[in-house]
Amino acid sequence: MGGSLQEADTSQGWITAVDAVSGSVRWRDRKSRPVVAAVTTSAGGVVFGGELTGDFIVLEARSGDVLYRFNTGGPIGGGIVSYAVKGKQYVAVTSGRPSPFWVDKNSGSPTIFLFALP
């Protein structure tokens, strides 16, 4: 694509909730690094996301409040999958080495984490 990359100490990212009808922004959750992981919503009113810091996060869909945070030990840059088995909801997230571009000093081993919702 041409050009060059210049890293900045001020890089950041956002997870933003947008009203599908009006197009207005409902809330924004600022991150200290760019957000390259998938963002997944559920019918239960939560939003799942991941950060390059290694944090898997669960946000309240209406307000954007952080309900849960878990550090996986490696950057999160892949998909987040939610599914149910026998009425119980699970969430799977990949962590570690999303690409050569996004790897920091502590890249973490490629790992899949599986969470069960109460």
Stockholm file with secondary structure:
# STOCKHOLM 1.0

chainA/1-118         MGGSLQEADTSQGWITAVDAVSGSVRWRDRKSRPVVAAVTTSAGGVVFGGELTGDFIVLEARSGDVLYRFNTGGPIGGGIVSYAVKGKQYVAVTSGRPSPFWVDKNSGSPTIFLFALP
#=GR chainA/1-118 SS CCSCCCCCTTCCEEEEEECTTTCCEEEEEEESSCCCSCCEECTTSEEEEECTTSEEEEEETTTCCEEEEEECSSCCCSCEEEEEETTEEEEEEEESCSCGGGCCSCCCCCEEEEEECC
#=GC SS_cons         CCSCCCCCTTCCEEEEEECTTTCCEEEEEEESSCCCSCCEECTTSEEEEECTTSEEEEEETTTCCEEEEEECSSCCCSCEEEEEETTEEEEEEEESCSCGGGCCSCCCCCEEEEEECC
//
